[in-house]
């Protein structure tokens, strides 16, 4: 079963892998939550670096 996708470039919804604008279409759903998150520490470190670059922290 195909799911609806959203273009990361123009935010249009589509059923195709690529949008008519040429952007890549991704699933708009968030990742499934898990208490035993294997990669949570990596995501938190990456987010911390982004916040430091933007001057938020």
C-alpha positions in Angstrom: 0.0 0.0 0.0 1.4 3.4 -1.0 1.3 6.3 1.4 1.1 10.0 0.8 4.4 11.9 0.7 5.3 15.5 1.1 7.9 17.5 -0.9 10.7 18.9 1.2 11.2 21.8 -1.2 7.6 23.1 -1.9 5.6 21.3 0.9 3.1 19.9 -1.7 1.6 16.4 -1.1 2.2 13.7 -3.7 2.1 9.9 -4.2 5.3 9.9 -6.3 8.9 9.7 -5.0 9.7 13.0 -6.6 7.6 16.2 -6.8 6.8 18.1 -10.0 9.0 20.9 -8.7 12.0 18.6 -8.7 12.2 18.1 -5.0 12.4 14.9 -3.1 9.2 13.6 -1.5 9.4 12.3 2.1 6.9 10.8 4.5 5.4 13.5 6.7 4.9 11.0 9.7 7.3 11.2 12.7 9.4 8.3 13.6 7.9 5.6 15.9 8.5 6.2 19.6 10.6 3.7 21.5 11.7 3.8 25.2 14.8 1.9 24.1 16.0 4.5 21.6 19.3 3.3 20.2 20.2 6.5 18.4 18.7 9.1 20.8 22.1 10.3 22.1 23.4 10.9 18.6 20.3 13.0 17.7 20.6 15.0 20.9 24.3 15.7 20.2 23.5 16.8 16.6 20.7 19.0 17.8 22.9 20.6 20.5 25.5 21.5 17.8 22.8 23.0 15.6 21.6 25.1 18.5 25.1 26.3 19.3 25.7 27.4 15.7 22.5 29.4 15.7 23.4 31.0 19.0 20.4 29.7 20.9 22.5 28.0 23.5 
